[in-house]
Amino acid sequence: MARVTLTRPEVHNAFNASLIAEVRQVFAALAREGPGDLRAVVIAGDGPSFCAGADVAWMRAAMSLDTEANEQDAMAMAEMFETIDTCPAPLIARVHGVALGGGMGLCAVSDLVIAESGTRFGFTETRLGILPAVIAPFVIAKIGESHARALFPGGRRFDAVRAQRIGLVHEVVEGEAALDAAVESAIGDVLAAGPTAARAAKAIVREVRGLPHGSSKWHTARVVARQRQTEEAQEGFRAFSEKRPPAWTPDKD
């Protein structure tokens, strides 16, 4: 597994051009790892917060750029989120402190989001006179249009309970020790699954998005037919019949 940690704690891990480029580069490299080499990824933030969105100093500097340069700036962030979203390995987000703006985007492109109960969330861009445009495609796919329309315009911050209720967060725990324990448990769940099966199960969610029923029916039938013929599936069924852990199960040590 891999752990990706944002390390700008002095600004609550806010994004600037350098961090955006680094995160994109890291996830592009992780995407090249095979299923037997990389089973899961955890993304977290160093210091008191997960991610406070965009660095205010970086955004202030962008105000002096022309339209074309601003578009390139925004596109770099969009491509970072796309690279994370398409990472083939299951991605777990360890969220604490605050998750605002771009931090909400990170939650949206993570497969499993576990948050400490005191975390504050928000699409706070409009309170600076801008808007959550770059993260919108990923967030709306995660929480739906209704919640996006309720939360995007006003920019109000909200708690982990509401974040879980709208589907942005999947599990809420009390305290950072419990947060770490929940993340380790989630990693264990992924490692218990077949390496290629876990990746294919993640991929199919994106693959059927927007497909008409007939197309999705045939696509899913083809995917499962191919998976059934793999050595991994054969080993999984053998292990089940023989009442033993499958070969891909990590050593308890």
N, C-alpha and C positions, 0 to 999 in steps of 0.2 A: 504494500500500500504506500501511498504518498501523502505527505502533509504539506499543504501550501498555506503559509502564514503571511498575512499583510504586516509589514513592520515599519509603519510610520506612527508609532504610538503617540508622539508629541502632538499630532494633529488628528488623533482618533482614526488613523489609517485612511484618511481622506485621499481620494485619487488625484494625482497630477499626471502629466504626460509621461513621466518616467515610470511611475507605478503601473499605469495602463499598459505600457509597452512590455514591462517585465512580466506582468500577469499573463498577457497574451502569449508571450514567448514560452513561458512555463507550461501552459496548457496545450500549446501546439506540440511541445516535446512529449508531454504525457500522452497525447493522442496517438503518438507513434509507437507506444509500448503495446506489446501483445497482451492478450487476455491472461496468459500464464505468468506474465511478468508484472502486470499491474491489475490488481483486483478491485481496489477502491481508492478514492481520494477524499481527504478531509480538507476543507478550507476554513480558516479561522483568522482572528485578528489578535495581534499582540497588544498588550496594555489594557486600558480600561474599556475599550470598545471594539466591536466587530468592524464596522466601517461607517463613517459619518458622511459618506457621499463624496462630492467633489470638493477639492481644496479651494477655499474661498480666494486665496491669493492667486491660484491658477486661473480661476474663473474671472477674477478681476482683470488679469492680464489679457484674457481672451476678448474683453470688451473693446480693446483697441485694435483687434484684428478685423480685416475686411470679411465680407460674406464668404468668399471662397475658403479662406484660411479657417474660419469658424466651422464651416462644413467639414473640412478635413479633420479638424480637431474632434468634432462630434463623431465622425465616421470611425476614427481610431478607437473610441470607446465602444461604439456599436460592434465593431469587429472583435474586440476583446470579449464582449458578452456572447457573441456568436461562437467564438472559439471555446469558451467554457461550456456553453449550452450543448455543443456537439461533441464534447469529450466523451469517448465511448465507455469509459469506466464509470460506475456509479459514484456520484458526488454527494458527500455529506457536509452540510454547513453547521459549524459550531458557532452559535450567535449569542453575544452577550453585550451589555452596555447599551450601545445604540446601533441601529441599522437604519440609515436615512438615505434617501436619494439613490445613489449608485449602490449603496449597501442593500437596499431593497431589490435592486437588479440582481445582485449576487444571490440573494435568497430565491429569486424567481428562477434562476438558471441552475439551482441545486436540486438534486433529486429528493433528498431528505433534509429537512431543516429542523434542527433541535435548538431551542432557545432557552436561556435562563429567564426565569419569571419576571425579573426586574427590567428586562430589555425594553427600550422604547423604539418604536418604529414610526416611519412617516415618509410621505411623498412631499417633502418640504420645499420643493423647488419654487412653487408659485409665491412663496413668502419672500423670495429674492427677486421676483419679477420675471422668472423664467418658467420652464415647465418640464415635467418628466417625460420627455419625448423619446430619447434614446432607449430607455428601459421599457417603454410602453409595450412593444410587441411581446416581450418576454413576460412582463407582469400580467398583462391582460390574458395571455394564454394560461397563466397560473391561477389567477383569482377571478377571472371573468369580467365582462364589461360592466355589470351592475356595481360591483365593489369598486372598480376603477373610477367610474363616474362619481361615486360618492366620495372618494378619497383624494383624487387628483386635484380638483380645483381649489379646495380650501387649505390643503397642506397641514392639516391638524396632525399632531403626533398621537399615537395610540399605543396601548399596551400589548403584551404578548398574548393575552386571552383573545383580544380581537384579531390579532394576527393569525392565531390558530383558527378562529372561527371563519375567517375568509379564505383559508386554505394556503396562506403564505408560509405558515409554520405548521409542522406536523406533530411536534412534541414539545411540551413546556415542562421544565423541571426547576426545582428550588435549589439555588446555590451552584457555584462553579464545580464543586466536587461531584454533585449529581449530574451536572452537564457533561463532565468528562466521562463519567460512568455510562451515561446514555449514549455518548458517541462511541465508546468502546463496544457497547452492546450492539449498536447499529453496524459497526464494522464486522463484528462476529456474525451477524445475520448475512451480510454480503458474502463473507468468506465461506459460509456454509453452502452457498449456492454454487452451481457449476460455473466456471469462469466465462465460458462463451454464452451459456444460458442467461447469466445475469446481464451481460452486455446486450444480448439480443432482446431481452425483456425490456431494457431501458430504451433501446432503439425503436421498438415497435410503437411506443407511445408517440414519438415524433412522426414515424412513417405513416400512421393511419390518420394523423391530424389533417382534417380537411378532405379526406378521400370520401367519395360517395359509398354507400353501403355495399354495393356490388363489388366495387374495386377493393375495398378493405376486406371483404369476405375472402376473395381469392388470394389477396396478398398474405393475409394471416394464415391461410391454409398452406400456402407454399412455404412460409417461414417455419411453421411447426413441423411440416413434413421433412424439411432439410435437417432440422435440429434432431429429430428422432433418429436419423441415420448416423449421427455422429458417435464417435467412440465415447465422448463425454456422457451422452444419454444412455448408452449401453452400460457404462460403468455405474451410472446413477441407479439404474434399475437392478443391476447385479448386487450392488451394495444394499439396496433396500431389501431384496429377497434374502440376502445372507445376513441381514441384521448387523451390518457393520458400517462405519463411516466411509463415504466414498473417498477415492484416492486424492481428490483435491482439497480435502479438509486439512487445515493447518494443524501442525503438531501443537498440543496444548502448551508445550514449553515455549 
